[in-house]
Amino acid sequence: MTPLIQAKLARKDFAVAERISFTLSVTNLSATEVLPVSDPRRGGDSLRFTVCFPNGQELSFTVGDALEAPGVKQVPIDMRVPPTVRQDFEFDVA
């Protein structure tokens, strides 16, 4: 079954280095099946951000890119969302 995925920023505009609250919600619409979801907070490329600056420059990155450390292998972890439950993933994008 396909989940319902919603995303929102706390505000539309923000300054450099300011806290940027971002929430990604995954709702399991199934009445019976448990839904495995890659936890985007743990790295990997399941979620891509594109930041647009006032000068027109764009910066695109994944959480995995941001967490990457030289020589450290990222191990993506799946979350299990029970039937009819919404799982919120919260980030500070700054």
MOPAC internal coordinates of N, CA, C and O (Angstrom, degrees):
PM7 1SCF
backbone

  N    0.0000 0     0.00 0     0.00 0    0    0    0
  C    1.4469 1     0.00 0     0.00 0    1    0    0
  C    1.5214 1   109.25 1     0.00 0    2    1    0
  O    1.2310 1   120.28 1   -37.34 1    3    2    1
  N    1.3133 1   117.07 1   142.66 1    3    2    1
  C    1.4503 1   123.21 1   179.74 1    5    3    2
  C    1.5286 1   109.85 1   -82.48 1    6    5    3
  O    1.2310 1   119.98 1   -49.16 1    7    6    5
  N    1.3420 1   117.64 1   130.84 1    7    6    5
  C    1.4666 1   119.89 1   179.59 1    9    7    6
  C    1.5289 1   110.96 1   -80.33 1   10    9    7
  O    1.2310 1   120.82 1   -17.55 1   11   10    9
  N    1.3181 1   116.04 1   162.45 1   11   10    9
  C    1.4609 1   122.59 1   170.98 1   13   11   10
  C    1.5201 1   106.54 1   -90.97 1   14   13   11
  O    1.2310 1   120.07 1   -58.27 1   15   14   13
  N    1.3421 1   117.47 1   121.73 1   15   14   13
  C    1.4627 1   121.85 1  -177.83 1   17   15   14
  C    1.5241 1   108.60 1  -116.62 1   18   17   15
  O    1.2310 1   120.55 1   -53.24 1   19   18   17
  N    1.3343 1   116.55 1   126.76 1   19   18   17
  C    1.4598 1   122.47 1   178.98 1   21   19   18
  C    1.5195 1   108.52 1  -131.46 1   22   21   19
  O    1.2310 1   120.56 1   -32.66 1   23   22   21
  N    1.3375 1   116.54 1   147.34 1   23   22   21
  C    1.4577 1   120.90 1   179.55 1   25   23   22
  C    1.5260 1   109.23 1  -138.76 1   26   25   23
  O    1.2310 1   121.04 1   -31.99 1   27   26   25
  N    1.3421 1   115.62 1   148.01 1   27   26   25
  C    1.4599 1   118.94 1   176.63 1   29   27   26
  C    1.5202 1   111.05 1  -155.28 1   30   29   27
  O    1.2310 1   121.76 1   -33.98 1   31   30   29
  N    1.3327 1   114.24 1   146.02 1   31   30   29
  C    1.4593 1   122.24 1   171.36 1   33   31   30
  C    1.5202 1   108.16 1   -95.52 1   34   33   31
  O    1.2310 1   120.70 1   -28.25 1   35   34   33
  N    1.3220 1   116.26 1   151.75 1   35   34   33
  C    1.4591 1   120.08 1   179.16 1   37   35   34
  C    1.5296 1   110.56 1   -64.74 1   38   37   35
  O    1.2310 1   120.49 1   144.82 1   39   38   37
  N    1.3426 1   116.67 1   -35.18 1   39   38   37
  C    1.4669 1   122.48 1   178.63 1   41   39   38
  C    1.5227 1   108.89 1  -142.93 1   42   41   39
  O    1.2310 1   120.51 1   -16.90 1   43   42   41
  N    1.3231 1   116.63 1   163.10 1   43   42   41
  C    1.4643 1   121.08 1   179.47 1   45   43   42
  C    1.5304 1   111.36 1   -81.82 1   46   45   43
  O    1.2310 1   120.03 1   141.53 1   47   46   45
  N    1.3203 1   117.55 1   -38.47 1   47   46   45
  C    1.4624 1   122.58 1  -177.10 1   49   47   46
  C    1.5220 1   110.17 1  -114.84 1   50   49   47
  O    1.2310 1   121.26 1   -31.37 1   51   50   49
  N    1.3467 1   115.19 1   148.63 1   51   50   49
  C    1.4529 1   120.21 1   177.99 1   53   51   50
  C    1.5121 1   109.03 1  -158.42 1   54   53   51
  O    1.2310 1   120.56 1   -16.84 1   55   54   53
  N    1.3319 1   116.53 1   163.16 1   55   54   53
  C    1.4580 1   122.92 1  -179.04 1   57   55   54
  C    1.5274 1   109.99 1   -98.00 1   58   57   55
  O    1.2310 1   120.99 1   -19.08 1   59   58   57
  N    1.3151 1   115.72 1   160.92 1   59   58   57
  C    1.4616 1   121.23 1   177.58 1   61   59   58
  C    1.5232 1   109.17 1   -59.63 1   62   61   59
  O    1.2310 1   120.41 1   -45.33 1   63   62   61
  N    1.3290 1   116.83 1   134.67 1   63   62   61
  C    1.4658 1   125.95 1   178.91 1   65   63   62
  C    1.5244 1   113.50 1    72.65 1   66   65   63
  O    1.2310 1   119.87 1  -175.31 1   67   66   65
  N    1.3255 1   117.86 1     4.69 1   67   66   65
  C    1.4542 1   121.02 1   176.24 1   69   67   66
  C    1.5271 1   109.57 1   -81.04 1   70   69   67
  O    1.2310 1   120.37 1   -31.66 1   71   70   69
  N    1.3254 1   116.91 1   148.34 1   71   70   69
  C    1.4628 1   120.84 1   177.49 1   73   71   70
  C    1.5312 1   109.27 1   -62.16 1   74   73   71
  O    1.2310 1   120.99 1   -50.50 1   75   74   73
  N    1.3341 1   115.71 1   129.50 1   75   74   73
  C    1.4586 1   121.60 1  -178.80 1   77   75   74
  C    1.5234 1   107.52 1  -121.37 1   78   77   75
  O    1.2310 1   120.43 1   -78.78 1   79   78   77
  N    1.3142 1   116.79 1   101.22 1   79   78   77
  C    1.4599 1   121.02 1  -179.27 1   81   79   78
  C    1.5264 1   109.67 1   -80.30 1   82   81   79
  O    1.2310 1   121.35 1   -51.83 1   83   82   81
  N    1.3200 1   115.02 1   128.17 1   83   82   81
  C    1.4575 1   122.15 1  -179.71 1   85   83   82
  C    1.5281 1   107.62 1  -131.87 1   86   85   83
  O    1.2310 1   120.43 1   -46.76 1   87   86   85
  N    1.3283 1   116.78 1   133.24 1   87   86   85
  C    1.4615 1   121.14 1   178.38 1   89   87   86
  C    1.5189 1   109.63 1  -123.69 1   90   89   87
  O    1.2310 1   120.91 1   -50.09 1   91   90   89
  N    1.3159 1   115.86 1   129.91 1   91   90   89
  C    1.4507 1   123.24 1   175.00 1   93   91   90
  C    1.5221 1   106.62 1  -114.45 1   94   93   91
  O    1.2310 1   120.28 1   -56.58 1   95   94   93
  N    1.3295 1   117.07 1   123.42 1   95   94   93
  C    1.4630 1   121.47 1  -178.56 1   97   95   94
  C    1.5276 1   109.85 1  -113.79 1   98   97   95
  O    1.2310 1   120.93 1   -48.45 1   99   98   97
  N    1.3250 1   115.82 1   131.55 1   99   98   97
  C    1.4626 1   122.45 1   176.16 1  101   99   98
  C    1.5248 1   106.81 1  -119.30 1  102  101   99
  O    1.2310 1   120.87 1   -60.30 1  103  102  101
  N    1.3267 1   115.94 1   119.70 1  103  102  101
  C    1.4609 1   120.70 1   179.82 1  105  103  102
  C    1.5160 1   109.11 1  -110.59 1  106  105  103
  O    1.2310 1   120.95 1   -53.51 1  107  106  105
  N    1.3210 1   115.78 1   126.49 1  107  106  105
  C    1.4584 1   121.86 1   176.60 1  109  107  106
  C    1.5289 1   107.50 1   -84.05 1  110  109  107
  O    1.2310 1   120.41 1   -70.34 1  111  110  109
  N    1.3222 1   116.82 1   109.66 1  111  110  109
  C    1.4563 1   121.36 1  -176.98 1  113  111  110
  C    1.5259 1   113.21 1   -82.29 1  114  113  111
  O    1.2310 1   120.59 1   170.67 1  115  114  113
  N    1.3247 1   116.48 1    -9.33 1  115  114  113
  C    1.4687 1   120.48 1  -179.13 1  117  115  114
  C    1.5304 1   110.18 1   -70.60 1  118  117  115
  O    1.2310 1   121.06 1   -34.68 1  119  118  117
  N    1.3057 1   115.58 1   145.32 1  119  118  117
  C    1.4634 1   120.47 1   176.71 1  121  119  118
  C    1.5246 1   111.56 1   -88.64 1  122  121  119
  O    1.2310 1   120.08 1   167.73 1  123  122  121
  N    1.3512 1   117.46 1   -12.27 1  123  122  121
  C    1.4640 1   119.51 1  -173.92 1  125  123  122
  C    1.5259 1   114.87 1  -133.07 1  126  125  123
  O    1.2310 1   119.04 1   152.34 1  127  126  125
  N    1.3298 1   119.43 1   -27.66 1  127  126  125
  C    1.4670 1   121.74 1  -172.60 1  129  127  126
  C    1.5231 1   112.47 1   -93.51 1  130  129  127
  O    1.2310 1   120.83 1   -39.84 1  131  130  129
  N    1.3419 1   116.01 1   140.16 1  131  130  129
  C    1.4576 1   121.61 1   171.68 1  133  131  130
  C    1.5231 1   106.95 1   -82.57 1  134  133  131
  O    1.2310 1   120.19 1   -43.56 1  135  134  133
  N    1.3440 1   117.24 1   136.44 1  135  134  133
  C    1.4578 1   122.61 1  -175.03 1  137  135  134
  C    1.5240 1   110.44 1  -106.36 1  138  137  135
  O    1.2310 1   119.51 1   -61.32 1  139  138  137
  N    1.3506 1   118.54 1   118.68 1  139  138  137
  C    1.4691 1   119.47 1   173.77 1  141  139  138
  C    1.5313 1   109.43 1   -80.38 1  142  141  139
  O    1.2310 1   120.53 1   -48.31 1  143  142  141
  N    1.3297 1   116.60 1   131.69 1  143  142  141
  C    1.4639 1   122.19 1  -178.90 1  145  143  142
  C    1.5192 1   108.06 1  -132.10 1  146  145  143
  O    1.2310 1   120.37 1   -50.15 1  147  146  145
  N    1.3388 1   116.90 1   129.85 1  147  146  145
  C    1.4608 1   119.82 1   175.51 1  149  147  146
  C    1.5152 1   109.02 1   -65.30 1  150  149  147
  O    1.2310 1   120.27 1   -53.72 1  151  150  149
  N    1.3178 1   117.09 1   126.28 1  151  150  149
  C    1.4589 1   121.55 1  -179.99 1  153  151  150
  C    1.5269 1   108.64 1   -76.40 1  154  153  151
  O    1.2310 1   119.07 1   -73.89 1  155  154  153
  N    1.3311 1   119.37 1   106.11 1  155  154  153
  C    1.4597 1   121.00 1  -175.37 1  157  155  154
  C    1.5197 1   113.42 1   -68.09 1  158  157  155
  O    1.2310 1   119.27 1   166.31 1  159  158  157
  N    1.3279 1   119.00 1   -13.69 1  159  158  157
  C    1.4656 1   121.23 1   178.25 1  161  159  158
  C    1.5156 1   111.49 1   -74.95 1  162  161  159
  O    1.2310 1   120.14 1   165.08 1  163  162  161
  N    1.3330 1   117.34 1   -14.92 1  163  162  161
  C    1.4717 1   121.43 1  -175.45 1  165  163  162
  C    1.5139 1   113.41 1   -96.46 1  166  165  163
  O    1.2310 1   119.95 1  -172.63 1  167  166  165
  N    1.3123 1   117.70 1     7.37 1  167  166  165
  C    1.4590 1   120.37 1  -179.52 1  169  167  166
  C    1.5091 1   111.45 1   105.02 1  170  169  167
  O    1.2310 1   120.95 1    16.07 1  171  170  169
  N    1.3150 1   115.79 1  -163.93 1  171  170  169
  C    1.4541 1   120.12 1  -175.82 1  173  171  170
  C    1.5163 1   110.25 1    81.11 1  174  173  171
  O    1.2310 1   120.77 1     7.09 1  175  174  173
  N    1.3197 1   116.14 1  -172.91 1  175  174  173
  C    1.4682 1   119.27 1  -176.41 1  177  175  174
  C    1.5265 1   111.92 1  -120.33 1  178  177  175
  O    1.2310 1   120.11 1  -150.35 1  179  178  177
  N    1.3290 1   117.39 1    29.65 1  179  178  177
  C    1.4624 1   120.48 1  -177.98 1  181  179  178
  C    1.5314 1   112.66 1   -74.45 1  182  181  179
  O    1.2310 1   119.39 1   166.35 1  183  182  181
  N    1.3330 1   118.78 1   -13.65 1  183  182  181
  C    1.4577 1   121.93 1  -179.50 1  185  183  182
  C    1.5252 1   108.75 1  -139.53 1  186  185  183
  O    1.2310 1   120.24 1   -57.04 1  187  186  185
  N    1.3403 1   117.15 1   122.96 1  187  186  185
  C    1.4635 1   122.18 1   179.28 1  189  187  186
  C    1.5244 1   109.69 1  -114.01 1  190  189  187
  O    1.2310 1   120.90 1   -49.17 1  191  190  189
  N    1.3433 1   115.89 1   130.83 1  191  190  189
  C    1.4554 1   123.02 1   175.63 1  193  191  190
  C    1.5205 1   109.03 1  -103.33 1  194  193  191
  O    1.2310 1   120.27 1   -38.50 1  195  194  193
  N    1.3192 1   117.09 1   141.50 1  195  194  193
  C    1.4596 1   122.73 1   170.60 1  197  195  194
  C    1.5178 1   107.07 1  -126.04 1  198  197  195
  O    1.2310 1   120.79 1   -63.22 1  199  198  197
  N    1.3398 1   116.09 1   116.78 1  199  198  197
  C    1.4565 1   121.94 1  -179.68 1  201  199  198
  C    1.5236 1   107.70 1  -102.79 1  202  201  199
  O    1.2310 1   120.74 1   -52.44 1  203  202  201
  N    1.3329 1   116.19 1   127.56 1  203  202  201
  C    1.4670 1   122.31 1   179.20 1  205  203  202
  C    1.5233 1   108.97 1  -105.85 1  206  205  203
  O    1.2310 1   120.61 1   -55.98 1  207  206  205
  N    1.3365 1   116.45 1   124.02 1  207  206  205
  C    1.4553 1   121.98 1  -179.66 1  209  207  206
  C    1.5240 1   110.06 1   -92.31 1  210  209  207
  O    1.2310 1   119.93 1   -22.16 1  211  210  209
  N    1.3395 1   117.75 1   157.84 1  211  210  209
  C    1.4712 1   120.77 1  -178.85 1  213  211  210
  C    1.5315 1   113.57 1   -57.02 1  214  213  211
  O    1.2310 1   120.19 1   151.31 1  215  214  213
  N    1.3468 1   117.24 1   -28.69 1  215  214  213
  C    1.4671 1   119.79 1  -179.29 1  217  215  214
  C    1.5356 1   112.61 1   -80.72 1  218  217  215
  O    1.2310 1   120.10 1  -176.67 1  219  218  217
  N    1.3476 1   117.42 1     3.33 1  219  218  217
  C    1.4593 1   121.13 1   178.70 1  221  219  218
  C    1.5255 1   114.15 1    95.09 1  222  221  219
  O    1.2310 1   120.19 1   168.24 1  223  222  221
  N    1.3233 1   117.25 1   -11.76 1  223  222  221
  C    1.4694 1   120.96 1   178.77 1  225  223  222
  C    1.5244 1   109.56 1   -68.96 1  226  225  223
  O    1.2310 1   120.57 1   -37.29 1  227  226  225
  N    1.3318 1   116.51 1   142.71 1  227  226  225
  C    1.4554 1   121.95 1   176.75 1  229  227  226
  C    1.5192 1   110.02 1  -120.26 1  230  229  227
  O    1.2310 1   120.91 1   -37.70 1  231  230  229
  N    1.3165 1   115.87 1   142.30 1  231  230  229
  C    1.4613 1   122.78 1   176.63 1  233  231  230
  C    1.5234 1   106.86 1  -123.85 1  234  233  231
  O    1.2310 1   120.58 1   -57.53 1  235  234  233
  N    1.3255 1   116.50 1   122.47 1  235  234  233
  C    1.4576 1   121.41 1  -179.14 1  237  235  234
  C    1.5259 1   109.13 1  -115.68 1  238  237  235
  O    1.2310 1   120.55 1   -46.99 1  239  238  237
  N    1.3333 1   116.56 1   133.01 1  239  238  237
  C    1.4682 1   120.14 1  -179.40 1  241  239  238
  C    1.5158 1   109.76 1  -155.39 1  242  241  239
  O    1.2310 1   121.10 1   -19.29 1  243  242  241
  N    1.3229 1   115.50 1   160.71 1  243  242  241
  C    1.4561 1   122.06 1   172.48 1  245  243  242
  C    1.5229 1   107.86 1  -109.21 1  246  245  243
  O    1.2310 1   120.89 1   -15.68 1  247  246  245
  N    1.3161 1   115.91 1   164.32 1  247  246  245
  C    1.4625 1   119.21 1   176.01 1  249  247  246
  C    1.5286 1   109.42 1   -62.11 1  250  249  247
  O    1.2310 1   120.46 1   145.28 1  251  250  249
  N    1.3346 1   116.73 1   -34.72 1  251  250  249
  C    1.4571 1   120.85 1   177.41 1  253  251  250
  C    1.5191 1   111.70 1   -60.59 1  254  253  251
  O    1.2310 1   120.13 1   140.34 1  255  254  253
  N    1.3520 1   117.36 1   -39.66 1  255  254  253
  C    1.4648 1   120.93 1   176.82 1  257  255  254
  C    1.5202 1   110.41 1   -62.12 1  258  257  255
  O    1.2310 1   120.69 1   136.59 1  259  258  257
  N    1.3244 1   116.29 1   -43.41 1  259  258  257
  C    1.4568 1   121.12 1  -177.11 1  261  259  258
  C    1.5289 1   111.82 1   -67.38 1  262  261  259
  O    1.2310 1   120.03 1   147.08 1  263  262  261
  N    1.3288 1   117.55 1   -32.92 1  263  262  261
  C    1.4627 1   121.28 1  -178.01 1  265  263  262
  C    1.5263 1   113.35 1   -88.86 1  266  265  263
  O    1.2310 1   120.47 1   171.42 1  267  266  265
  N    1.3319 1   116.71 1    -8.58 1  267  266  265
  C    1.4660 1   120.93 1  -173.41 1  269  267  266
  C    1.5245 1   111.38 1   -63.86 1  270  269  267
  O    1.2310 1   121.30 1   -49.74 1  271  270  269
  N    1.3109 1   115.12 1   130.26 1  271  270  269
  C    1.4554 1   121.98 1   175.31 1  273  271  270
  C    1.5345 1   107.05 1  -124.07 1  274  273  271
  O    1.2310 1   119.86 1   -38.48 1  275  274  273
  N    1.3382 1   117.88 1   141.52 1  275  274  273
  C    1.4646 1   120.14 1  -178.05 1  277  275  274
  C    1.5301 1   111.98 1   -55.20 1  278  277  275
  O    1.2310 1   120.68 1   -52.71 1  279  278  277
  N    1.3363 1   116.30 1   127.29 1  279  278  277
  C    1.4508 1   121.86 1   176.43 1  281  279  278
  C    1.5162 1   115.66 1    79.68 1  282  281  279
  O    1.2310 1   119.69 1  -179.67 1  283  282  281
  N    1.3333 1   118.20 1     0.33 1  283  282  281
  C    1.4634 1   121.19 1  -179.03 1  285  283  282
  C    1.5186 1   108.90 1  -106.36 1  286  285  283
  O    1.2310 1   120.52 1   -59.94 1  287  286  285
  N    1.3344 1   116.61 1   120.06 1  287  286  285
  C    1.4556 1   121.64 1  -179.34 1  289  287  286
  C    1.5321 1   109.85 1   -80.49 1  290  289  287
  O    1.2310 1   120.73 1   -48.71 1  291  290  289
  N    1.3375 1   116.21 1   131.29 1  291  290  289
  C    1.4542 1   121.05 1   176.50 1  293  291  290
  C    1.5228 1   109.53 1   -80.33 1  294  293  291
  O    1.2310 1   120.30 1   -44.36 1  295  294  293
  N    1.3119 1   117.03 1   135.64 1  295  294  293
  C    1.4558 1   121.89 1   178.33 1  297  295  294
  C    1.5328 1   107.96 1  -117.78 1  298  297  295
  O    1.2310 1   120.38 1   -83.53 1  299  298  297
  N    1.3499 1   116.89 1    96.47 1  299  298  297
  C    1.4682 1   118.57 1   178.84 1  301  299  298
  C    1.5279 1   110.63 1   -61.47 1  302  301  299
  O    1.2310 1   120.81 1   -38.34 1  303  302  301
  N    1.3161 1   116.06 1   141.66 1  303  302  301
  C    1.4578 1   122.12 1  -178.80 1  305  303  302
  C    1.5187 1   108.58 1  -121.03 1  306  305  303
  O    1.2310 1   120.51 1   -46.61 1  307  306  305
  N    1.3341 1   116.63 1   133.39 1  307  306  305
  C    1.4556 1   120.66 1   177.40 1  309  307  306
  C    1.5192 1   110.67 1   -86.90 1  310  309  307
  O    1.2310 1   121.35 1   -40.74 1  311  310  309
  N    1.3333 1   115.02 1   139.26 1  311  310  309
  C    1.4567 1   122.01 1   170.86 1  313  311  310
  C    1.5185 1   105.90 1   -94.30 1  314  313  311
  O    1.2310 1   119.98 1   -26.84 1  315  314  313
  N    1.2965 1   117.63 1   153.16 1  315  314  313
  C    1.4688 1   121.42 1   176.61 1  317  315  314
  C    1.5220 1   106.93 1  -116.24 1  318  317  315
  O    1.2310 1   120.97 1   -65.04 1  319  318  317
  N    1.3379 1   115.76 1   114.96 1  319  318  317
  C    1.4608 1   121.63 1  -177.89 1  321  319  318
  C    1.5258 1   108.17 1   -98.92 1  322  321  319
  O    1.2310 1   120.04 1   -63.78 1  323  322  321
  N    1.3310 1   117.52 1   116.22 1  323  322  321
  C    1.4748 1   121.19 1  -179.53 1  325  323  322
  C    1.5269 1   111.76 1   -64.35 1  326  325  323
  O    1.2310 1   120.32 1   -17.28 1  327  326  325
  N    1.3401 1   116.99 1   162.72 1  327  326  325
  C    1.4660 1   121.29 1   179.07 1  329  327  326
  C    1.5312 1   112.09 1   -55.87 1  330  329  327
  O    1.2310 1   121.20 1   -41.86 1  331  330  329
  N    1.3229 1   115.31 1   138.14 1  331  330  329
  C    1.4741 1   125.76 1   176.80 1  333  331  330
  C    1.5314 1   113.89 1    60.22 1  334  333  331
  O    1.2310 1   119.93 1  -157.78 1  335  334  333
  N    1.3293 1   117.73 1    22.22 1  335  334  333
  C    1.4670 1   122.14 1  -179.10 1  337  335  334
  C    1.5227 1   109.56 1  -109.86 1  338  337  335
  O    1.2310 1   120.49 1   -33.62 1  339  338  337
  N    1.3456 1   116.67 1   146.38 1  339  338  337
  C    1.4625 1   122.19 1   173.92 1  341  339  338
  C    1.5229 1   108.56 1  -105.19 1  342  341  339
  O    1.2310 1   120.68 1   -50.35 1  343  342  341
  N    1.3323 1   116.30 1   129.65 1  343  342  341
  C    1.4623 1   122.10 1   176.94 1  345  343  342
  C    1.5275 1   107.90 1  -108.93 1  346  345  343
  O    1.2310 1   120.02 1   -56.46 1  347  346  345
  N    1.3314 1   117.56 1   123.54 1  347  346  345
  C    1.4640 1   121.92 1   177.91 1  349  347  346
  C    1.5171 1   109.47 1   -99.78 1  350  349  347
  O    1.2310 1   121.20 1   -46.75 1  351  350  349
  N    1.3298 1   115.31 1   133.25 1  351  350  349
  C    1.4624 1   122.48 1   173.54 1  353  351  350
  C    1.5339 1   105.74 1  -111.02 1  354  353  351
  O    1.2310 1   120.16 1   -58.12 1  355  354  353
  N    1.3200 1   117.29 1   121.88 1  355  354  353
  C    1.4675 1   120.68 1  -177.32 1  357  355  354
  C    1.5185 1   109.97 1  -113.44 1  358  357  355
  O    1.2310 1   120.96 1   -41.28 1  359  358  357
  N    1.3477 1   115.76 1   138.72 1  359  358  357
  C    1.4501 1   123.22 1  -176.45 1  361  359  358
  C    1.5183 1   109.93 1  -131.94 1  362  361  359
  O    1.2310 1   121.10 1   -24.23 1  363  362  361
  N    1.3206 1   115.50 1   155.77 1  363  362  361
  C    1.4600 1   122.48 1   162.19 1  365  363  362
  C    1.5181 1   104.28 1  -109.74 1  366  365  363
  O    1.2310 1   120.02 1   -76.72 1  367  366  365
  N    1.3190 1   117.56 1   103.28 1  367  366  365
  C    1.4671 1   121.82 1  -173.53 1  369  367  366
  C    1.5075 1   112.45 1   -68.44 1  370  369  367
  O    1.2310 1   119.80 1   157.84 1  371  370  369
  N    1.3419 1   117.98 1   -22.16 1  371  370  369
  C    1.4606 1   120.87 1  -179.20 1  373  371  370
  C    1.5204 1   110.48 1   -58.23 1  374  373  371
  O    1.2310 1   120.10 1   180.00 1  375  374  373

